Amino acid sequence: MEGLRHPWLVAAWPGMGVVGFGAAAHLVNALGARPVAEVDPHGYFELERVQVSKGVLQRVRLPRTVFHAWRDPAGRRDLLVLLGEAQPQAHGYEYCEEVLRTARDLGIERVVTFAAMAAVIDPRAEPRVLAVTTPDEGALQGELAGAGVPVLDEGEIGGLNGVLLAAAAAQGIAGVGLLGEFPYFATSLPNPKASRAVVESFSRLAGLTVDLAALDAQVAEVEEGLIELLERLEQEAGGEETERLRAPPPPDDEELVDEDEGAEQPADGAEAGGAEAGAAGAGAAEAGALPREARARIEALFERARTDRQAALELKAELDRHGAFKKYEDRFLDLFKRAE
């Protein structure tokens, strides 16, 4: 392909709230970016499970890491957007170096990662976007200030959204990580509102105009469900537990900015914020002693949730009520992997 003009690399992988991945995928779709390169998955991924349909093993492939290129019609700055279907189980830093080798061959001048940050935030509130930078003696932070994006004072970024920045810094490539806030009681549910905030902040930073209509449509749908979920959790919890839903996560979790601990999951599965039903319910779930009616309702909600996002919220609340989320976690997260 013809050389890109002053391109930035934007990279994201599935993680909490599907915030970063959702933002990067929106860029690809809204801008009409086209696939131009791919990272060879061999040596980074292992086959852990296979899909079966009607008794037949489905075609097997390893997770893909695809670069999409967009050429700016105004000729100012092109983009290279990387969408990784999963994070490797091992050799993450070497994988990031491989990503940067391909990106440098395509002429990238900066690395930007999109990620999520669990926060004590009402679903109706506008999420903040905070930023981190590679060491640059203040130049990048000056650009962020000009774009109205505050920096994260301190914390920790889990997964490749941080590791790629470290690998870029080691190679002398400037990098920025944008972290979108989302309600920490809903780590396993996609949050397009946070994704939208990340895209908006990136657009200001890069001097681009990106159509947000598709995300706006999702925000209206998901926000209503999140509000209902929060109210239901508060009603079920009551008393001190209600305060805990509104309070910050425990100290050990406060510095976990993001994300992506599970290699092939769209969220890390960590359940912060008191959504569990309680010790008795959790114990029963661990013992596999769910009442027959509860199992039947859960299975019915799983079936509905394949096509109905509202049913997914109801399903999450039902699993939490019985302390059974961990037992069904892989199946629940698979609903959103298919949706992506």
N, C-alpha and C positions, 0 to 999 in steps of 0.2 A: 504494500500500500504506500501511497504518497506520504512523506514525512509529516508528522504532527508538528504544530506550531506552539512552542512554549507550553507543552502539556503538563498537567498535574495528574498524578495517580490518585484516584479515590478508591479505597478498599474497605470491604466489610464482609463479615461472616455472620451466620446466624447466632443469636445470643438472646439475652433477657429482653422480653417484650418485642422481639424481632425489630428493635428500634433502628439499629445501624444498618442491618441488611435491608430493611424496608425502605430506608431513605436512599440507599445506593441503588436498589432495584427501581425505585421511582425515577431516579436520574436517568437510568438506562431507557426506561419506557417513555418518559416525557420528552427526552431529547432525541430519541430514535438512534441511540448508539448501537453499533454493529460489532459482533464478535470478531476479534482479529488475532487472538493468540490464546494459548491454554498451557497450564502447568501440568507436566506429566505426574499423575498421582502415585505411580509406583515408587516404593521406598518411603512414602509418607503415610499411606493409608493401608489398613488391613480390612479384609472382608469380615464383618462381624455377624451379619444376619442376611438371610435371603427371603424374598417375598414369594408366597405361594398363592395361586388363584385357581380355584376349582380343582385342586389337587395337582396342579402343574407348576413346576418351578419357573419363576419369571426370569427374564434375561438379567444377568448380573453385570454391574459396572461399579467402579470405584467413584467416590465423590469428585466432581469436577471443580476446577478453579479457572474461570474464564475472564479474559480481558475484553472489554467492549470499548471501542473508540468512537468519539464524537468530534467532528470538526466544526468549530465555531464559524457560522456564516459571516460574522463580522471580521474574522481573521485575527481576533485578539488572543484567545487562549483556548486550545483544544483540551479535551479530557480523555483520560484512560480510566475506565471504571472496572474494578475487579470485583466479581461476585464469586465468593467461595461457598460451595454447598455445605461444607463441613470443615472443621479444623482437624489437622492430623493428630493421631494418637501419640506420636513421638516425633522428635527432630523438628520441632516447631521453628526454631531459629534458623536451621538450615533451609527449611521450606520458605521462610521469609526471604532469605538470601536468594533463593531461586526465583521468587516473585520479583525481587529487585533486579536481578540479571535481565529478565525479560523486559521489565519496565524501562530499564536504562537503555536497552537496545532500541526502544521506541522513543527515546529522547526525553523522558520525564525530568522535570526540574524540581518537583516538590511532591511529597507524600502527604495525603490526608486520609485519616481513618475515621469511620463513623462508629459510634458505640452508644451504650446506654448507661444510665446512672439511676439506680433505685433511690427514691427520695420520699420523704413525708409530704405528699402533695395530693390535694383533692383532685379527682378526675376532671372537675369543671375548671380548674385553674390552668393558666397558660404555663406550660413547662419551660424552664430555663434550659439553655444550652451553655455548658461550660467547656473550656478548652485547655489542652496541655500542648506544649511545644517541645521540640528538640532544643538543645542549648544553642542560643543564637545571639546572646548579649542584648536581648530586648527587641530586635527588629521584628520578629514574628509577633510578639506580644503587642507591639505598636500597631501592626496591621489588624490584629484582633480587636484592639480598642477602637480603631477606626470603623470596624464593622459592627461594633456594639456587642461583642462576645466576651464576657468576663472569663478569667482563667480560674482553674481549680487550684486552691491554695496548697492542698496536700491530699494524698490518698494513694490508691493503688488500682491499677488497671489489669484485670485478668484477661488472659487469652491473647490472640494474635493482634487485636486492635492496638495493644500496647507494644507487643514484641516487634511488630513491623516497624514502628517508630524507632525502637532501639536499634534495629538492624540498619535503618536508614541513617540514623545519626552516626553509626560506626563507619558508614561509607561517605560521610560528609554531605548527605542529602537533607535539606530542611524538611521538617515534618510537623504536622498539626493533627491533634486528635480532638474531635468534636463529640461531646457526651450529652445526650438528650435525657432530661429527667422524665421519669414515669412513676406512677404509684407503686410503692414497693410491695403492696399486698397482692399485686397481680403480675408477678414476674413471668408467669407462663402464658400470658395472653398477649397477642399482638397489640401494639399501641401506636396506631398511625398518627396520633396527635403529637407524640414525641418525635416520630420520624419526620413529620412536617416541620417541626421546629428546627430540626437538624438541617433539613434541606434549605430552609429560609436563611439560616445563619451561614451555611456554605455559599449560598447564592450571593449574599452581601460580601463575603470575603473574596470570592472569585470574580465579582463584578458581572454575574450572569443573571439572566431572567429565566426562571423555570416555572412552567405551568403547574399549579398545585391542585387543580380541580379534582383529580382522581383521589388524592389523599383527603381532601375536604369531604368528599362523599363518604369515605370510610370513617372519618372522625365522628361524624354525626351518628353513625350506626353504633360504633364501639363505645363512645362516651356514655350513652344512655345505659348500656349494659353494665359498664363499670360502676356507674352510680348506684344502680340497683344492687349489684354485687356487694358494694361497700355497705349499703344500708342493711342488706340481709345479714352480712357478717357481723355488723354491730348489734343487730337485734338478737342474733343467736348467741353472741358472746356475752353482752350485757356487762354492767358494772365495771370492774377493773379491766376486763378484757376489751371493752369498748375503748377505754383510754389507751390501751396498748395498740389498737389498730390505728389510732391517730398519732401515736408517739413514734419517735425515731426507733430504728432497729437497735438491738443490743450493741454495746460498744465493739464487740468483736466483728460485727458486720458493718460498722459505720464507714470503714475505709475501703470496703469492697465496692469499687466504682462499677466495674463490669468484669465479668460476663463469661460466657462461652467456655465453661469448664468441661462440658460434655462434647465429645468430638463430632457427633452426628445429631445433635439436638438443637432446636431453634431457641432454647433457653437453658439456663444452667440448672433448673430444677430446684434451686434453693427456695424454700418457702419462708420468707420473712414476714413478720407482721401478724401472727396470731390467727391465721385462718384455720388452724387445726381445731377439731371438735373437742379435744380434751383427752386426758390420759386414758380414760376408760374406753372411749371410742377408738383411739389409736391402737390400744392393746387388742381390742376385738378384731380390728382390721388386720393387724399383723398375724393374728391366729387364723385368719381366713374365715371368721365367724360372722360375716355380714348376713343379716336376715334375708330370706329369700325375696321378700318384696323389694328390699333395697337393691339387691343385685339385679332384679328385673328392671327397676327404674333406671339404674345406671346403664344397663345395656341398651334400653330404649333411647336414652339421651345420647349415647355414643352414636347410635344409628342416625338420629336427627342431626347431630352436630357435624356430620360429614358435609351437609349442605346448608346448615343454618347456624350462623355465628352466635345468635342469641342462645341457641341450645347449648353451645360450648360453654357459655358463661353459667348457665344453669347447671351443666354437668360439673364444672369446677366447684361450684358452691355445694352440690350434693356430695361430691367426693370429700370435700373438706368437712362437711357436717358429720360424716361417718369416720373421719380420720383415715380415709382410704386412698388419699391422693398418691402416696408413694407406691402403693400396690398397683395402681393403674397408670402411673406416670408416663411410661413409654408409649402406651396407646394414646394417651391424651396429647402428648407432644407430636405424635405422628399425624394428628389431625391438621396441625399447622404446617408441618413439613409438606404435606400434600397440597395445602392451600397456596404455598409459595410456588 
